[in-house]
């Protein structure tokens, strides 16, 4: 069973240097922890649990990083899209502050793992630029700067002149620089986490979709997870499918709002063009209502993207807009061809805050709202630690007992329709 069989291969899949050996599950095995889902969360949990000496079995329906982890922009950000005060308003001051501080350290956790396990994923720890897409965007950045510096974040608000020099475009009007952040090759990072987990003793199985889950409440290994060719009995369970759940008998995946994000990559830029654009190798995104992002990879390609899907008749609207956007931001690249284009799904909650759902002797984690790399890595590690130790106090967010999200598909349609209309009308003249 493949969750991405009908989707085009990404640039990241084409250029990744990491590999992992993970044969399908055959027969029945036992474990301390069974994990379903081989993206950042699942692989990070497997790695941490194996480091702690646990017997770990991870089941991935497709290949590692096949879902959102391999279709990511690759920005390793600190925190969420929400500013700290909004997080506090939703979670309460104590829990909000704990989440903000936990995710402030997320980039360091990611880059430390990359260094410790020599993951070949083009790590570039040069910060990110949250760019004002128009003069009005500065108000949002000023608010974020004030709130972030109030909690000790080392962010800096930079002028329009400096932002334009660092980006290489006159279409930005100031920026918020975060030196904690950076960029990676996102698919290679997911595969590298899987490879590191295997090296630590975890048992990982690709092409092993879970078909049925049950918990009998008896004995030390009460969870039973079946696949087409085997089964796992385990003490603890982590569900880490996020935006790419498949039907599983005995388990209803928590509802999220699926939002699509598409990207395209140029060929590697010649030096005389590349030296003028993102010379500091920062990753960027903007304050636009329909957000867009841009960054460089190690080979010198420019990767640019925005909210929107490529799986419907309006996909040409998105790609045509992206071509106009590229030429408007970087006129010297107006005629540069795109050598790859792809899209992926983001799982959003109504509050835009990730959730951990209590499954008894297990957790389901979901809803990173586009911030999968740092939060996924940290949430995976901390869920593994909490289950193995029995201490839940350090989890990034309080555990939820239930979850509902009415009209999730309708909300998804709303976002896609809005993105399509904006891309149909925008960037045909003055913004």
C-alpha positions as CSV (number, residue, x, y, z in Angstrom):
1,X,0.0,0.0,0.0
2,X,1.4,3.4,-1.0
3,X,0.3,6.7,0.3
4,X,2.0,8.7,-2.4
5,X,1.8,6.4,-5.5
6,X,0.0,9.1,-7.5
7,X,2.2,12.0,-6.5
8,X,5.3,13.2,-8.4
9,X,8.7,12.5,-6.9
10,X,10.2,15.5,-5.2
11,X,13.5,17.2,-5.7
12,X,14.4,15.9,-2.3
13,X,13.8,12.3,-3.3
14,X,16.0,12.8,-6.4
15,X,19.0,14.3,-4.5
16,X,19.0,12.5,-1.2
17,X,22.2,10.7,-0.3
18,X,20.8,8.9,2.8
19,X,19.5,5.3,2.6
20,X,18.2,2.8,5.2
21,X,17.6,-1.0,5.1
22,X,14.1,-1.7,6.5
23,X,12.5,-4.9,5.1
24,X,8.8,-5.6,5.4
25,X,7.6,-7.2,8.7
26,X,7.4,-10.9,8.5
27,X,5.8,-13.0,11.3
28,X,5.0,-12.0,14.8
29,X,7.4,-10.0,17.0
30,X,7.4,-8.4,20.5
31,X,8.5,-4.9,21.5
32,X,8.5,-2.4,24.3
33,X,7.2,0.2,21.9
34,X,5.5,-0.1,18.5
35,X,5.4,3.0,16.3
36,X,3.2,3.5,13.3
37,X,4.5,6.1,10.8
38,X,8.0,6.7,9.5
39,X,8.3,10.5,9.3
40,X,10.1,12.8,11.6
41,X,7.9,12.0,14.7
42,X,8.0,8.3,14.3
43,X,11.7,8.0,13.4
44,X,12.7,10.4,16.2
45,X,10.7,8.4,18.7
46,X,12.3,5.2,17.5
47,X,15.8,6.6,17.7
48,X,15.3,8.0,21.2
49,X,13.6,4.8,22.5
50,X,16.4,2.7,21.1
51,X,19.0,5.0,22.7
52,X,17.2,4.3,26.1
53,X,17.6,0.6,25.6
54,X,14.0,-0.2,24.6
55,X,13.0,-2.9,22.1
56,X,11.4,-0.8,19.3
57,X,9.4,-1.8,16.2
58,X,8.4,0.9,13.7
59,X,5.9,0.2,10.9
60,X,5.9,2.4,7.8
61,X,3.2,1.8,5.2
62,X,5.4,3.2,2.3
63,X,9.0,4.2,2.5
64,X,10.5,6.4,5.2
65,X,9.8,10.1,4.6
66,X,7.3,9.3,1.9
67,X,4.6,11.6,3.3
68,X,4.9,15.2,4.6
69,X,8.5,14.7,5.8
70,X,9.8,14.1,2.3
71,X,7.7,17.0,0.8
72,X,8.7,19.6,3.3
73,X,10.3,23.0,2.6
74,X,13.2,22.1,4.9
75,X,13.0,25.1,7.2
76,X,14.2,24.1,10.7
77,X,12.3,26.8,12.7
78,X,12.1,27.5,16.4
79,X,8.5,27.7,17.7
80,X,5.2,27.6,15.9
81,X,3.6,30.0,13.5
82,X,1.6,31.4,16.5
83,X,3.4,34.1,18.5
84,X,4.0,33.4,22.2
85,X,1.1,35.4,23.7
86,X,-1.4,33.6,21.4
87,X,0.0,30.2,22.5
88,X,-0.4,31.3,26.1
89,X,-4.0,32.4,25.5
90,X,-4.8,29.0,24.1
91,X,-2.9,26.8,26.6
92,X,-2.6,29.0,29.6
93,X,0.5,30.8,30.7
94,X,2.3,27.9,32.3
95,X,1.7,25.4,29.5
96,X,2.1,28.0,26.8
97,X,5.5,29.1,28.2
98,X,6.6,25.4,28.5
99,X,5.7,24.7,24.8
100,X,7.4,27.9,23.6
101,X,10.6,27.2,25.5
102,X,10.6,23.5,24.4
103,X,10.3,24.5,20.7
104,X,12.8,27.3,21.1
105,X,15.4,24.6,21.6
106,X,14.1,22.4,18.7
107,X,16.6,23.6,16.0
108,X,19.5,22.8,18.4
109,X,18.0,19.3,19.0
110,X,17.7,18.7,15.2
111,X,21.2,19.9,14.4
112,X,22.7,18.0,17.3
113,X,21.1,14.8,16.1
114,X,22.4,15.5,12.6
115,X,25.9,16.0,13.9
116,X,25.8,13.0,16.3
117,X,24.6,10.5,13.7
118,X,26.4,12.1,10.7
119,X,23.1,12.5,8.8
120,X,23.9,13.6,5.2
121,X,21.1,16.1,4.8
122,X,22.8,19.4,3.8
123,X,22.5,21.0,7.3
124,X,22.9,24.8,7.0
125,X,22.6,26.5,10.4
126,X,22.5,30.1,9.2
127,X,19.1,31.2,10.4
128,X,15.9,32.1,8.7
129,X,14.3,35.4,7.5
130,X,10.5,35.9,8.1
131,X,10.0,38.6,5.5
132,X,7.4,41.4,5.3
133,X,5.7,40.8,1.9
134,X,4.4,44.5,2.0
135,X,4.9,47.5,4.3
136,X,1.9,46.4,6.3
137,X,3.7,43.1,7.1
138,X,6.1,45.0,9.3
139,X,3.5,45.4,11.9
140,X,3.2,41.6,12.3
141,X,7.0,41.3,12.5
142,X,7.3,44.0,15.1
143,X,4.6,42.3,17.2
144,X,6.4,39.0,16.9
145,X,9.8,40.6,17.7
146,X,8.5,42.2,20.8
147,X,6.9,38.9,22.1
148,X,9.8,36.7,21.2
149,X,12.5,38.9,22.7
150,X,10.3,39.1,25.9
151,X,10.8,35.4,26.4
152,X,14.5,35.5,25.6
153,X,14.6,34.6,21.9
154,X,17.6,36.1,20.1
155,X,15.7,37.4,17.1
156,X,16.5,40.6,15.4
157,X,14.2,42.9,13.4
158,X,16.1,44.1,10.3
159,X,15.4,47.0,8.0
160,X,13.9,46.8,4.5
161,X,17.3,47.8,3.1
162,X,19.2,45.1,4.9
163,X,16.5,42.5,4.2
164,X,16.6,43.3,0.5
165,X,20.3,42.9,0.4
166,X,20.2,39.6,2.2
167,X,17.4,38.2,0.1
168,X,18.5,39.7,-3.1
169,X,15.0,41.1,-3.9
170,X,13.3,44.5,-3.7
171,X,10.0,42.7,-2.9
172,X,10.7,42.4,0.8
173,X,10.0,45.3,3.2
174,X,12.0,44.2,6.3
175,X,12.5,40.9,8.1
176,X,12.7,39.1,11.4
177,X,16.0,37.2,11.6
178,X,16.2,34.1,13.8
179,X,19.7,32.8,14.2
180,X,18.5,29.6,16.0
181,X,17.0,28.3,12.8
182,X,18.3,26.9,9.5
183,X,17.6,24.6,6.6
184,X,18.1,20.9,5.8
185,X,17.3,18.5,3.0
186,X,14.1,17.3,4.6
187,X,13.7,13.9,3.0
188,X,17.3,13.0,3.7
189,X,16.9,14.0,7.3
190,X,13.9,11.7,7.7
191,X,15.7,8.8,6.1
192,X,18.8,9.6,8.2
193,X,16.8,9.5,11.4
194,X,15.5,6.0,10.3
195,X,19.1,4.9,9.6
196,X,20.3,6.1,12.9
197,X,17.4,4.3,14.7
198,X,18.4,1.1,13.0
199,X,22.0,1.6,14.0
200,X,20.9,2.0,17.7
201,X,19.0,-1.4,17.5
202,X,15.5,-0.4,16.5
203,X,13.6,-2.7,14.2
204,X,12.2,-0.7,11.3
205,X,9.9,-2.1,8.6
206,X,9.0,-0.3,5.4
207,X,6.1,-1.4,3.1
208,X,4.4,-2.7,6.3
209,X,1.0,-0.9,6.6
210,X,-0.8,-1.5,9.9
211,X,-4.2,-3.1,9.1
212,X,-5.6,-3.6,12.5
213,X,-5.0,-2.4,16.1
214,X,-6.3,-3.7,19.3
215,X,-5.5,-3.5,23.1
216,X,-6.6,-6.3,25.3
217,X,-5.7,-4.6,28.6
218,X,-4.1,-7.8,29.9
219,X,-0.5,-8.7,30.3
220,X,2.6,-6.6,29.8
221,X,2.3,-6.3,26.0
222,X,-1.4,-5.4,25.5
223,X,-1.1,-3.8,22.1
224,X,-1.5,-5.9,19.1
225,X,-0.8,-4.3,15.7
226,X,-1.3,-6.5,12.6
227,X,0.0,-6.0,9.1
228,X,-0.6,-8.1,5.9
229,X,2.4,-10.2,6.7
230,X,3.0,-10.0,10.4
231,X,2.0,-8.7,13.8
232,X,3.6,-6.8,16.7
233,X,2.8,-7.2,20.4
234,X,4.0,-4.2,22.4
235,X,3.7,-2.5,25.8
236,X,3.4,1.0,24.3
237,X,2.1,2.5,21.1
238,X,2.8,5.8,19.2
239,X,0.7,6.8,16.3
240,X,2.7,9.2,14.1
241,X,0.9,9.3,10.8
242,X,-0.1,13.0,11.0
243,X,-1.3,14.2,7.6
244,X,-1.1,10.8,5.9
245,X,-3.2,8.4,7.9
246,X,-4.5,5.2,6.2
247,X,-7.6,3.3,7.3
248,X,-6.8,0.9,10.2
249,X,-9.4,-1.5,11.7
250,X,-9.9,-0.7,15.4
251,X,-8.4,2.8,15.2
252,X,-10.0,6.1,14.0
253,X,-7.3,8.7,13.1
254,X,-7.8,12.1,14.7
255,X,-9.4,14.6,12.4
256,X,-7.1,17.4,11.1
257,X,-7.5,20.1,8.5
258,X,-5.5,18.9,5.5
259,X,-3.8,21.9,3.7
260,X,-1.6,21.5,0.7
261,X,1.7,23.2,0.0
262,X,3.4,23.1,-3.4
263,X,7.0,23.9,-4.4
264,X,9.1,24.1,-7.5
265,X,12.9,24.1,-7.9
266,X,15.0,25.8,-10.6
267,X,18.1,24.2,-11.9
268,X,21.3,25.1,-10.0
269,X,21.9,28.8,-10.6
270,X,25.1,30.0,-12.3
271,X,27.4,31.9,-10.0
272,X,26.7,35.3,-11.5
273,X,23.0,34.9,-10.5
274,X,23.3,32.8,-7.4
275,X,25.8,35.2,-5.7
276,X,23.0,37.9,-5.7
277,X,20.3,35.7,-4.1
278,X,20.3,34.5,-0.5
279,X,24.1,34.8,-0.3
280,X,23.9,34.0,3.4
281,X,21.9,30.8,2.7
282,X,19.0,31.7,5.0
283,X,15.6,30.1,4.6
284,X,12.7,32.5,4.0
285,X,9.0,32.7,4.3
286,X,6.7,35.8,4.2
287,X,3.8,37.5,6.0
288,X,1.4,37.1,3.1
289,X,-2.1,35.9,3.9
290,X,-1.4,33.0,1.5
291,X,2.2,32.4,2.7
292,X,5.1,31.7,0.3
293,X,8.6,30.5,1.0
294,X,12.0,30.4,-0.8
295,X,15.4,29.0,-0.1
296,X,18.5,27.6,-1.8
297,X,19.8,24.0,-1.6
298,X,23.5,23.0,-1.5
299,X,23.6,22.7,-5.3
300,X,22.5,26.3,-5.7
301,X,18.9,25.7,-6.8
302,X,16.2,28.1,-5.7
303,X,13.2,26.3,-4.2
304,X,10.1,28.5,-4.1
305,X,6.6,27.5,-2.9
306,X,3.3,28.5,-1.4
307,X,0.0,27.1,-0.1
308,X,-2.0,25.2,-2.7
309,X,-2.5,21.7,-4.3
310,X,-1.3,20.4,-7.6
311,X,-3.9,17.6,-7.7
312,X,-6.9,19.4,-9.2
313,X,-7.8,21.4,-12.3
314,X,-6.7,24.6,-10.7
315,X,-3.1,23.4,-10.3
316,X,-2.1,25.4,-13.4
317,X,-3.2,28.6,-11.6
318,X,-0.7,27.8,-8.8
319,X,2.2,27.0,-11.1
320,X,1.5,30.1,-13.3
321,X,1.5,32.2,-10.2
322,X,4.7,30.7,-9.0
323,X,6.4,31.6,-12.3
324,X,5.1,35.2,-12.0
325,X,6.2,35.3,-8.3
326,X,9.7,34.1,-9.2
327,X,10.1,36.7,-11.9
328,X,8.8,39.5,-9.7
329,X,11.0,38.6,-6.7
330,X,14.1,37.8,-8.7
331,X,13.9,39.4,-12.2
332,X,17.2,37.8,-13.2
333,X,15.5,34.3,-12.8
334,X,12.4,35.1,-14.8
335,X,13.5,32.7,-17.6
336,X,14.9,30.0,-15.4
337,X,13.1,26.7,-15.9
338,X,11.7,24.6,-13.1
339,X,13.3,21.2,-13.0
340,X,11.0,19.7,-10.4
341,X,7.6,20.6,-8.9
342,X,5.7,18.8,-6.1
343,X,3.2,19.2,-3.3
344,X,2.5,17.7,0.1
345,X,-0.1,17.9,2.9
346,X,0.1,19.8,6.1
347,X,-2.1,18.7,9.1
348,X,-3.6,21.6,10.9
349,X,-5.6,21.7,14.1
350,X,-8.2,24.4,14.7
351,X,-5.9,26.1,17.2
352,X,-2.7,25.6,15.1
353,X,-1.1,23.9,18.0
354,X,0.1,20.2,17.9
355,X,-1.8,17.7,20.0
356,X,-0.9,14.6,21.8
357,X,-3.9,12.3,22.3
358,X,-4.0,9.8,25.2
359,X,-4.4,6.2,24.0
360,X,-3.9,4.7,27.5
361,X,-0.5,3.0,27.1
362,X,0.2,5.1,24.1
363,X,-0.1,8.4,22.3
364,X,-1.3,9.8,18.9
365,X,0.5,13.0,17.9
366,X,-0.6,15.3,15.1
367,X,-1.2,18.8,13.8
368,X,2.1,20.6,13.4
369,X,0.5,23.1,11.0
370,X,3.5,23.2,8.7
371,X,6.2,23.2,11.4
372,X,7.0,19.5,11.2
373,X,10.8,19.3,11.4
374,X,11.6,20.8,14.9
375,X,8.3,20.0,16.6
376,X,8.1,16.5,15.1
377,X,11.6,15.7,16.2
378,X,11.1,17.0,19.7
379,X,7.5,15.5,20.2
380,X,8.7,12.1,19.0
381,X,11.6,12.1,21.5
382,X,9.6,13.3,24.4
383,X,6.7,10.9,23.8
384,X,9.1,8.0,23.7
385,X,10.7,9.2,27.0
386,X,7.3,9.7,28.7
387,X,6.0,6.2,27.8
388,X,9.2,4.4,28.8
389,X,9.6,6.3,32.1
390,X,5.9,6.7,33.0
391,X,6.6,10.4,33.6
392,X,4.4,12.7,31.4
393,X,5.3,16.0,33.0
394,X,7.9,17.0,30.5
395,X,5.7,16.5,27.4
396,X,5.6,19.6,25.2
397,X,1.8,20.0,25.5
398,X,-0.7,18.6,28.0
399,X,-2.2,15.2,26.9
400,X,-5.7,15.4,25.4
401,X,-8.3,12.9,26.4
402,X,-10.4,13.4,23.3
403,X,-10.4,15.4,20.0
404,X,-12.9,16.5,17.5
405,X,-12.7,18.9,14.6
406,X,-16.0,19.5,12.9
407,X,-16.1,20.3,9.2
408,X,-12.4,19.5,8.7
409,X,-12.8,18.7,5.0
410,X,-14.9,21.8,4.5
411,X,-12.2,23.9,6.1
412,X,-9.6,22.3,3.9
413,X,-11.7,23.3,0.8
414,X,-11.9,26.9,2.2
415,X,-8.1,27.1,2.4
416,X,-7.5,25.6,-1.1
417,X,-10.2,27.8,-2.7
418,X,-8.7,30.9,-1.1
419,X,-5.2,30.0,-2.2
420,X,-6.4,29.4,-5.7
421,X,-8.2,32.7,-5.9
422,X,-5.3,34.6,-4.5
423,X,-2.9,33.0,-7.0
424,X,-5.3,33.6,-9.9
425,X,-5.5,37.4,-9.1
426,X,-2.2,38.2,-7.4
427,X,1.1,39.4,-8.7
428,X,-0.2,40.6,-12.0
429,X,0.8,44.2,-11.2
430,X,1.3,46.1,-7.9
431,X,0.7,44.0,-4.8
